[in-house]
């Protein structure tokens, strides 16, 4: 599994972590991103930061990491 692979349940996990995520656009530039057409440019700054956190050697991104995001915490769109 790639760290860049997002999942719909990430929204719930981000909310459970106390973040204001309302939809996929919390990390993506499109409302409903598709794995088969995904490009790194489809991520906003928050999403790019999360992918860069692959240095944690995880098999998948953990939405709780977003609590450490140094940028704005509010919903992008």
C-alpha positions as CSV (number, residue, x, y, z in Angstrom):
1,X,0.0,0.0,0.0
2,X,1.2,3.5,-0.8
3,X,1.3,6.2,1.7
4,X,-0.3,8.4,-0.9
5,X,-3.4,6.3,-1.1
6,X,-6.3,8.1,0.5
7,X,-9.4,6.4,1.7
8,X,-12.9,7.8,2.4
9,X,-12.6,6.7,6.1
10,X,-9.7,9.2,6.5
11,X,-12.3,12.0,6.8
12,X,-13.8,10.2,9.9
13,X,-10.4,9.5,11.3
14,X,-9.4,13.2,10.9
15,X,-12.6,14.3,12.6
16,X,-12.0,11.8,15.4
17,X,-8.6,13.4,15.8
18,X,-10.3,16.7,16.4
19,X,-9.6,18.2,13.0
20,X,-12.2,20.2,11.0
21,X,-12.1,17.9,7.9
22,X,-15.5,17.9,6.2
23,X,-14.6,16.2,2.9
24,X,-11.7,15.0,0.7
25,X,-10.7,18.6,0.0
26,X,-9.1,18.8,3.4
27,X,-6.1,17.2,1.6
28,X,-7.1,17.1,-2.1
29,X,-7.9,19.7,-4.6
30,X,-10.9,17.7,-6.0
31,X,-14.0,16.8,-4.2
32,X,-14.0,13.2,-5.1
33,X,-10.5,12.0,-6.1
34,X,-10.1,8.7,-7.9
35,X,-7.2,6.4,-7.3
36,X,-6.9,5.4,-10.9
37,X,-6.4,9.1,-12.1
38,X,-4.6,10.4,-9.0
39,X,-1.6,12.7,-9.6
40,X,0.5,14.4,-6.9
41,X,-0.7,17.7,-8.2
42,X,-4.2,16.7,-7.0
43,X,-3.1,17.4,-3.4
44,X,-3.3,20.7,-1.7
45,X,-0.5,21.8,0.6
46,X,-1.8,19.8,3.5
47,X,-2.0,16.7,1.4
48,X,1.5,17.2,0.1
49,X,2.8,17.6,3.6
50,X,1.0,14.4,4.7
51,X,2.6,12.4,1.8
52,X,6.0,13.8,2.7
53,X,5.5,12.3,6.1
54,X,6.3,8.9,4.5
55,X,9.6,9.4,6.3
56,X,7.8,7.9,9.3
57,X,8.2,4.5,7.5
58,X,4.5,3.8,7.7
59,X,2.6,1.5,5.3
60,X,-0.2,4.1,5.1
61,X,-0.7,7.7,6.1
62,X,-2.4,8.3,9.4
63,X,-4.9,11.2,9.4
64,X,-3.9,11.8,13.1
65,X,-0.6,13.1,11.8
66,X,-2.5,16.1,10.4
67,X,-2.6,17.5,14.0
68,X,1.1,18.2,13.5
69,X,0.6,20.0,10.1
70,X,2.4,23.4,10.5
71,X,-0.1,25.2,8.3
72,X,-3.7,26.3,8.8
73,X,-5.9,23.7,10.5
74,X,-9.2,24.9,9.0
75,X,-11.0,23.2,6.1
76,X,-9.5,24.4,2.9
77,X,-12.9,24.6,1.0
